[in-house]
């Protein structure tokens, strides 16, 4: 989903584990709540953190690799951690998402559609629009 996002020096790219974990957080904290009408179309702020247990259930990464990816993503500003309080704690998109241009937000939204529902009519429309370009 976010293969070109840097996690350090200019030009650095995220590894496979970091991309997988970031995709899971975006799907669970942004894409699903947005599809349920709980988030505005263009917002990357989410009051719906993805709990670590949810990440563990939906990934095949060993726990040490998952934790390392979460640390790297927090350090890069791609994830924020919400501490447990009234609601369960978890992870939400970090401050880097506030810096996206409108075009980058649209591309990322399309990537989330393709990741969350690759067989849906909406995903087919995204692929058709891209192939027409």
C-alpha positions as CSV (number, residue, x, y, z in Angstrom):
1,X,0.0,0.0,0.0
2,X,2.7,2.5,1.0
3,X,5.8,1.1,-0.6
4,X,7.3,4.5,-1.3
5,X,7.0,5.8,2.3
6,X,10.3,6.4,3.9
7,X,11.0,5.4,7.5
8,X,14.3,7.3,7.9
9,X,16.8,9.0,5.6
10,X,15.5,10.4,2.3
11,X,14.8,7.6,-0.2
12,X,14.5,4.9,2.5
13,X,11.7,2.5,2.0
14,X,9.6,0.5,4.4
15,X,10.2,-3.2,4.6
16,X,7.6,-5.9,3.9
17,X,6.7,-6.3,7.6
18,X,6.3,-2.5,8.1
19,X,4.1,-2.2,5.0
20,X,2.0,-5.1,6.1
21,X,1.5,-3.8,9.6
22,X,0.8,-0.3,8.4
23,X,-1.8,-1.6,5.9
24,X,-3.5,-3.5,8.7
25,X,-3.7,-0.5,10.9
26,X,-5.0,1.7,8.0
27,X,-7.6,-0.9,7.1
28,X,-8.9,-1.4,10.7
29,X,-8.6,2.2,11.9
30,X,-9.5,4.1,8.8
31,X,-11.0,2.1,5.9
32,X,-13.5,0.0,7.9
33,X,-14.7,2.9,10.0
34,X,-15.0,5.1,6.9
35,X,-17.0,2.3,5.1
36,X,-19.3,2.2,8.1
37,X,-19.8,6.0,7.9
38,X,-17.9,6.7,11.1
39,X,-15.1,8.8,9.5
40,X,-15.3,11.5,6.8
41,X,-14.1,10.7,3.3
42,X,-10.8,12.6,3.4
43,X,-9.7,12.3,7.0
44,X,-6.8,10.2,8.2
45,X,-7.5,11.2,11.9
46,X,-9.1,8.2,13.5
47,X,-10.6,7.7,17.0
48,X,-10.7,4.0,16.2
49,X,-7.3,2.5,17.3
50,X,-6.4,-1.0,16.1
51,X,-5.6,-3.1,19.2
52,X,-2.4,-5.2,19.1
53,X,-4.6,-8.3,19.6
54,X,-6.3,-7.4,16.3
55,X,-2.9,-7.1,14.5
56,X,-1.8,-10.4,15.9
57,X,-5.0,-12.1,14.7
58,X,-4.6,-10.8,11.1
59,X,-0.9,-11.2,10.5
60,X,1.4,-14.2,10.2
61,X,4.4,-12.2,11.5
62,X,6.1,-13.5,14.6
63,X,5.4,-11.3,17.6
64,X,9.0,-10.0,17.7
65,X,8.8,-8.9,14.1
66,X,5.3,-7.4,14.6
67,X,6.6,-5.4,17.6
68,X,9.7,-4.3,15.7
69,X,7.6,-3.1,12.8
70,X,5.3,-1.2,15.2
71,X,8.3,0.5,16.8
72,X,9.8,1.5,13.3
73,X,6.4,2.9,12.2
74,X,6.0,4.9,15.4
75,X,9.5,6.2,15.0
76,X,8.8,7.3,11.4
77,X,5.6,9.1,12.4
78,X,3.5,6.7,10.4
79,X,1.7,5.3,13.4
80,X,0.6,6.8,16.7
81,X,-0.1,4.8,19.8
82,X,-3.2,5.4,21.8
83,X,-2.8,4.3,25.4
84,X,-5.5,2.1,27.0
85,X,-8.1,4.2,29.0
86,X,-11.8,3.9,28.8
87,X,-11.4,2.2,25.4
88,X,-8.8,-0.4,24.5
89,X,-5.5,1.1,23.4
90,X,-4.0,0.5,20.0
91,X,-2.5,2.2,16.9
92,X,-3.8,4.9,14.6
93,X,-2.3,6.7,11.6
94,X,0.5,9.0,12.7
95,X,1.3,12.6,12.1
96,X,2.9,11.9,8.7
97,X,-0.6,11.4,7.2
98,X,-1.4,15.0,7.9
99,X,1.3,16.0,5.4
100,X,-0.2,14.2,2.5
101,X,-1.2,16.2,-0.6
102,X,-4.8,15.8,-1.9
103,X,-3.4,13.6,-4.8
104,X,-1.5,11.4,-2.4
105,X,-4.6,11.0,-0.1
106,X,-6.6,9.9,-3.2
107,X,-3.9,7.4,-4.2
108,X,-3.7,6.0,-0.7
109,X,-7.5,5.8,-0.5
110,X,-7.5,3.7,-3.7
111,X,-4.8,1.5,-2.3
112,X,-6.8,0.9,0.8
113,X,-9.9,0.0,-1.3
114,X,-7.8,-2.5,-3.3
115,X,-6.2,-4.0,0.0
116,X,-9.5,-4.2,1.9
117,X,-11.8,-5.5,-0.8
118,X,-9.9,-6.6,-3.9
119,X,-13.0,-8.4,-5.3
120,X,-15.5,-5.6,-4.8
121,X,-17.1,-3.5,-7.5
122,X,-15.3,-0.4,-6.0
123,X,-11.9,-2.1,-6.5
124,X,-12.9,-3.0,-10.0
125,X,-13.7,0.6,-10.7
126,X,-10.3,1.7,-9.3
127,X,-8.5,-0.8,-11.5
128,X,-10.5,0.3,-14.6
129,X,-9.8,4.0,-13.9
130,X,-6.1,3.3,-13.5
131,X,-5.9,1.2,-16.7
132,X,-7.6,4.0,-18.6
133,X,-4.9,6.5,-17.7
